[in-house]
Amino acid sequence: MNYRVPEPVPQVILDDVRGAQKMLSGVSRVTPMEGSRHLSSLTGSPVHFKCENLQRTGSFKLRGAYVRIAGLRPEQRAAGVVAASAGNHAQGVALASSLLGVRSTVFMPVGAPLPKVAATQEYGAEVRMHGQVVDETLAAAQDYADRTGAVFIHPFDHRDIIAGQGTVGLEILEQCPEVRTILVGIGGGGLAAGVAVAVKALRPDVRVVGVQAAGAAAYPPSLRIGHPVSIDDPNTMADGIKVGRPGDVPFKIIGELLDDVRTVSEDALSSALLLCMERAKLVVEPAGCSTVAALLSEPELYGGGPVVAVLSGGNVDPLLLQRILRHGMAAAGRYLSLRLRVADRPGALAGLLAVLSVVDANVLDVSHVRTDPRLGLTEVEVELHLETKGPEHCAEVARKLHAAGYKVMS
């Protein structure tokens, strides 16, 4: 890619990232690298996870937030800082501020997951709920900064933030010097830009690929046009990368340095989250496993050498996790919901369950409907939720039910 963005836009260089790495020594963790045999077999190349979900506060965001706040002048620190975030940046700012002795106020969307809100408060920030999406929350935080004199800590659109996030790239090169491709999720673009600055300066031969959720993919159209554009109503379960407009500073870097930007579906995100839990024993939020979703969706694109997928965060609401896991199981053919009609007489349900037992389908839930006007006088509708073993097993269940005389409605 070779896109141009109108000047002036602050530059970020390798020395900035190296300076951030020194500043973060003893503050952020050097997160581990874990291999994935399953994804390695799919791609034909060794695949490793860079586990930023195991970073302090559960995501990479602490890196950039600490570097930004540590760089403030004494009078700016005295005025306090303010931020806006759905959760990960909020926690990063809250902890960084506490470590540096700076007062912090964080605006969060009204629907932000309760565990993220609670964690942000526990790290020492004052939390204020405002807006339905992050863009509205950002506007409220900026207004607060204008009114009070607090320093606004942007989640991605500042050179210090990008330099801090770029330390992830330095660690990847140190931990996996043979790497050929790095996959990194993109919301506003701070992490991808920082990683690209560090990696391309030291190893221009390494391919750096950004990943966005298809329902919140502002970068592809922006890159085609040549400047950041907003998309209407970004919609994805991956709230950490649900950003409607690229940042000006990361956009310039990404346009110049990234080799590609791919998009992934909601089904791919849920399947990736399930894979991380089952195969890697890692709890990763949807935004954090967007890179895994890219590998699952198009494994043929990542052959030819070791691949590192950045798992950018692990802060997921348990209720959302439950829904996503069910969605992921359905997408993988391991969860089947269906409706069918049976005779309203004793033993009819037992006969149906006997058929399912023969094909080894595990019944998770059963419900009856008797009052629908579409039903015959002697009919009852049964809704079943089944745990299955994959797409072939789902097809076998359907065949057995059909052969036994049952008409499956859905």
C-alpha positions in Angstrom: 0.0 0.0 0.0 1.2 3.6 -0.7 -1.4 6.1 0.4 -0.9 9.8 1.1 -2.5 11.8 3.9 -2.5 15.6 4.0 0.1 17.1 6.3 0.7 18.1 9.0 0.4 14.8 10.9 2.9 14.0 13.7 5.5 11.3 12.9 6.4 8.3 15.0 9.8 6.7 14.5 11.7 3.8 15.9 13.5 5.9 18.4 10.1 6.9 19.9 9.2 3.3 20.3 12.6 2.4 21.9 12.2 5.3 24.3 8.8 4.0 25.2 10.2 0.6 25.8 12.7 2.0 28.3 10.0 4.0 30.0 7.8 0.9 30.4 10.5 -1.3 31.9 9.1 -2.6 35.2 5.7 -1.2 34.4 4.3 -3.4 31.6 4.9 -7.1 31.2 6.8 -8.7 28.4 3.9 -10.9 27.5 4.5 -14.5 26.5 4.4 -16.1 23.1 2.4 -19.3 22.7 2.3 -21.7 19.7 -0.9 -23.0 18.1 -0.6 -26.5 16.5 -4.1 -26.3 15.1 -3.5 -23.0 13.2 -0.1 -24.1 12.2 -1.6 -27.2 10.5 -4.2 -25.0 8.7 -1.7 -22.5 7.4 1.2 -24.8 6.8 3.4 -22.3 8.8 4.2 -22.1 12.5 1.7 -19.9 14.2 2.4 -18.1 17.5 0.1 -16.0 19.7 1.5 -12.8 21.2 -0.5 -12.9 24.5 -1.4 -9.3 25.3 -4.5 -10.6 26.9 -2.1 -11.5 29.7 -0.8 -7.9 30.0 -1.6 -5.9 33.1 -5.2 -4.6 32.9 -5.8 -7.4 30.4 -4.8 -5.6 27.2 -2.0 -3.7 25.5 -3.6 -0.4 26.3 -1.5 0.2 29.4 1.6 0.6 27.3 0.4 3.6 25.4 -1.5 5.2 28.3 1.5 5.1 30.6 3.9 6.6 28.0 1.4 9.4 27.2 0.7 10.3 30.9 4.4 10.0 31.9 5.3 12.5 29.3 3.0 15.2 30.6 4.5 18.4 32.2 4.0 18.9 36.0 1.3 21.5 35.5 -0.6 19.1 33.1 -0.4 16.3 35.7 -1.7 18.6 38.3 -4.8 19.3 36.1 -5.6 15.5 35.9 -6.4 13.5 32.8 -9.6 12.4 31.1 -10.3 9.5 28.7 -13.1 7.8 26.9 -13.3 4.1 26.3 -15.5 1.0 26.1 -13.2 -0.7 28.6 -9.6 -1.5 27.8 -8.2 2.0 27.3 -10.2 3.0 30.4 -8.4 0.5 32.5 -5.0 1.4 31.0 -5.5 5.1 31.7 -6.8 4.3 35.2 -3.8 2.1 36.2 -1.2 4.3 34.5 -2.6 7.4 36.3 -2.6 5.6 39.6 1.0 4.5 39.1 2.0 8.1 38.3 0.0 9.8 41.0 -2.3 11.6 38.5 -6.1 12.1 39.0 -8.1 10.4 36.2 -11.7 10.7 35.0 -12.9 8.1 32.5 -16.1 8.4 30.3 -17.6 5.0 29.3 -20.6 4.2 27.0 -23.8 3.4 28.8 -23.7 -0.2 27.7 -20.1 -0.9 28.7 -19.6 -4.3 30.3 -20.0 -4.1 34.1 -16.7 -6.0 34.8 -14.8 -3.4 32.7 -16.5 -0.5 34.6 -15.8 -2.1 38.0 -12.1 -2.7 37.0 -11.7 0.9 35.9 -13.0 2.1 39.2 -10.8 -0.3 41.1 -7.7 1.0 39.3 -8.5 4.4 40.7 -10.5 6.4 38.1 -13.7 8.3 38.5 -16.1 6.7 35.9 -18.8 8.7 34.2 -21.3 6.9 31.9 -22.2 8.8 28.7 -23.4 7.9 25.2 -24.3 4.7 23.4 -21.2 4.4 21.2 -17.5 5.2 21.8 -17.6 8.2 19.4 -20.3 9.9 21.6 -18.3 9.1 24.7 -15.2 10.6 23.1 -17.0 13.8 22.5 -18.2 14.0 26.1 -14.6 13.4 27.4 -13.3 16.1 25.0 -15.9 18.5 26.3 -14.9 17.7 29.9 -11.3 18.4 29.0 -12.2 21.8 27.5 -14.2 22.8 30.5 -11.9 21.6 33.3 -8.4 21.8 31.8 -7.8 18.1 32.3 -5.6 16.6 29.6 -7.5 14.4 27.2 -5.8 11.0 26.7 -6.9 9.8 23.3 -7.1 6.0 22.9 -5.2 5.9 19.6 -4.7 9.3 17.9 -1.5 10.5 19.6 2.2 9.8 18.8 3.0 8.8 22.5 0.1 6.3 22.5 1.4 4.8 19.2 5.0 4.7 20.5 3.9 2.8 23.6 1.8 0.3 21.6 4.8 -0.2 19.3 6.7 -1.9 22.0 4.6 -4.9 21.3 6.3 -5.1 17.9 9.8 -4.9 19.5 9.0 -7.8 21.8 7.7 -9.9 18.9 11.0 -9.4 17.0 12.9 -10.4 20.1 10.8 -13.4 20.9 10.3 -14.7 17.4 13.2 -13.3 15.2 12.3 -15.7 12.3 8.8 -14.2 12.0 7.5 -13.6 8.4 4.0 -12.2 9.1 2.5 -10.3 12.0 -1.3 -10.0 12.3 -2.7 -7.2 14.4 -6.3 -6.0 15.0 -7.3 -2.5 14.1 -9.9 -0.3 15.7 -8.7 3.3 15.6 -5.3 2.0 14.5 -2.9 2.8 17.4 -1.6 -0.7 18.0 -1.3 -1.6 14.3 0.5 1.7 13.6 2.9 1.3 16.5 3.7 -2.3 15.6 4.3 -1.3 12.0 6.7 1.5 12.9 8.8 -0.8 15.0 8.8 -3.8 12.8 9.2 -2.1 9.4 12.2 -0.1 10.7 14.0 -3.2 11.9 12.7 -5.9 9.5 11.1 -4.4 6.4 10.8 -7.9 5.0 8.2 -8.9 7.6 4.7 -8.6 6.4 2.3 -6.7 8.7 -1.4 -7.3 8.2 -4.2 -5.4 10.0 -7.5 -7.0 10.8 -10.9 -5.3 11.2 -14.4 -6.6 12.0 -16.4 -6.4 8.8 -19.2 -4.5 10.6 -16.8 -1.8 11.8 -14.3 -1.6 9.0 -13.5 2.0 8.4 -10.0 1.5 7.2 -10.6 -0.2 3.8 -12.8 2.7 2.4 -10.5 5.3 4.0 -7.4 3.8 2.4 -9.1 3.7 -0.9 -10.1 7.3 -0.7 -6.8 8.5 0.8 -8.0 10.1 4.0 -9.9 9.0 7.1 -13.7 8.7 6.6 -16.4 7.8 9.1 -18.7 4.8 8.7 -22.3 5.0 9.8 -23.4 2.8 12.7 -20.4 0.4 13.2 -21.8 -2.9 14.4 -19.8 -5.8 15.8 -19.5 -7.9 19.0 -15.8 -6.8 19.1 -16.4 -3.7 21.1 -12.6 -3.1 21.5 -12.3 -2.4 17.7 -15.7 -0.9 17.2 -14.5 2.5 16.0 -16.3 4.6 13.3 -13.3 6.6 12.1 -9.6 6.0 11.8 -7.3 8.3 13.8 -5.3 10.8 11.7 -1.9 9.9 13.1 -2.3 6.1 12.9 -3.9 6.4 9.5 -0.9 8.0 7.9 1.4 5.3 9.3 -0.9 2.4 8.4 -1.3 3.8 4.8 2.4 3.9 4.4 3.6 0.8 6.3 0.9 -1.9 6.5 1.0 -4.5 3.8 -2.7 -5.3 3.9 -5.9 -4.9 5.9 -8.4 -7.8 6.0 -11.9 -8.0 7.4 -13.5 -10.9 9.4 -17.1 -11.8 10.0 -19.0 -12.2 13.3 -19.1 -16.0 12.8 -15.3 -16.0 12.4 -14.8 -13.9 15.5 -16.9 -16.2 17.6 -15.2 -19.3 16.2 -11.8 -17.8 17.0 -12.8 -17.0 20.6 -14.0 -20.6 21.0 -10.7 -21.9 19.5 -8.6 -19.8 21.9 -10.5 -21.2 24.9 -10.5 -24.8 23.8 -7.2 -25.3 22.1 -5.0 -22.6 23.6 -6.7 -22.4 27.1 -6.7 -18.6 26.7 -9.5 -16.2 27.5 -9.6 -13.6 24.7 -12.2 -11.0 24.0 -13.7 -10.8 20.5 -11.5 -7.8 19.5 -8.5 -9.6 20.8 -9.0 -12.7 18.7 -9.7 -10.9 15.4 -6.3 -12.0 14.2 -7.2 -15.6 14.9 -10.4 -15.1 13.0 -8.3 -13.9 10.0 -6.2 -17.1 10.2 -9.3 -19.3 10.4 -11.0 -17.5 7.5 -8.2 -17.4 5.0 -5.4 -19.7 6.2 -4.0 -20.0 2.6 -2.8 -16.4 2.8 -0.4 -17.0 5.7 2.0 -19.7 4.5 5.6 -19.2 3.8 7.0 -18.7 7.2 6.2 -18.2 10.9 3.1 -16.1 11.7 2.5 -14.1 14.9 -1.1 -13.2 15.8 -1.4 -10.5 18.4 -4.1 -11.4 21.0 -4.7 -7.8 22.0 -7.1 -8.2 25.0 -8.8 -10.6 27.3 -11.4 -8.5 29.1 -14.7 -10.0 28.1 -18.1 -9.7 29.9 -19.1 -13.2 31.2 -22.6 -12.8 29.9 -21.3 -11.8 26.4 -18.9 -14.7 26.6 -21.7 -17.1 27.1 -23.6 -15.8 24.1 -20.5 -15.8 21.9 -19.5 -19.3 22.8 -23.0 -20.5 21.9 -22.7 -18.6 18.6 -19.3 -20.0 18.0 -20.4 -23.6 18.7 -23.3 -23.1 16.2 -20.9 -21.6 13.6 -18.6 -24.7 14.1 -21.6 -27.1 13.7 -21.5 -28.1 17.3 -24.7 -26.5 18.4 -28.0 -27.2 16.6 -31.4 -25.6 17.2 -34.4 -27.0 15.5 -38.3 -27.1 15.7 -40.5 -29.9 14.7 -44.1 -31.1 15.3 -45.1 -34.3 17.0 -48.4 -35.9 18.0 -49.8 -34.6 21.3 -50.0 -37.9 23.0 -48.1 -39.8 25.8 -44.8 -41.2 24.7 -44.4 -38.9 21.6 -41.5 -36.9 23.2 -39.9 -40.0 24.5 -39.9 -41.4 20.9 -38.3 -38.3 19.6 -35.6 -38.3 22.2 -34.9 -42.0 21.5 -34.1 -41.1 17.9 -31.7 -38.4 19.0 -30.1 -40.9 21.4 -29.3 -43.3 18.6 -27.4 -40.6 16.7 -25.6 -39.5 20.0 -26.9 -35.9 20.0 -26.8 -34.3 23.4 -30.1 -32.5 24.3 -29.4 -29.3 26.1 -32.9 -27.9 26.2 -36.5 -28.8 25.3 -39.6 -26.6 25.1 -43.2 -27.3 24.0 -45.6 -25.0 22.3 -49.3 -26.0 22.3 -51.1 -22.7 21.7 -50.0 -21.7 18.3 -53.0 -21.3 15.9 -50.9 -22.9 13.1 -50.8 -26.2 15.0 -53.4 -28.9 14.4 -55.7 -30.0 17.2 -53.6 -33.0 18.1 -50.1 -31.5 17.4 -47.5 -29.9 19.6 -44.4 -28.1 18.5 -41.1 -29.0 20.1 -38.1 -26.8 20.1 -34.7 -28.5 20.7 -31.3 -27.2 21.5 -28.7 -29.9 20.8 -24.9 -30.2 21.3 -23.4 -31.9 18.2 -20.0 -32.9 17.0 -19.7 -30.9 13.8 -21.4 -30.2 10.5 -21.5 -33.8 9.4 -23.1 -34.8 12.7 -25.7 -32.1 12.2 -26.6 -33.5 8.8 -26.8 -37.0 10.3 -29.2 -35.8 13.0 -31.4 -34.2 10.3 -31.4 -37.4 8.2 -32.4 -39.6 11.1 -35.2 -37.3 12.1 -36.5 -37.3 8.5 -36.2 -41.1 8.2 -38.2 -41.4 11.4 -41.0 -39.4 9.9 -40.4 -36.1 11.7 -40.8 -32.8 9.8 -38.1 -30.3 10.8 -39.4 -26.7 10.7 -36.0 -25.0 11.2 
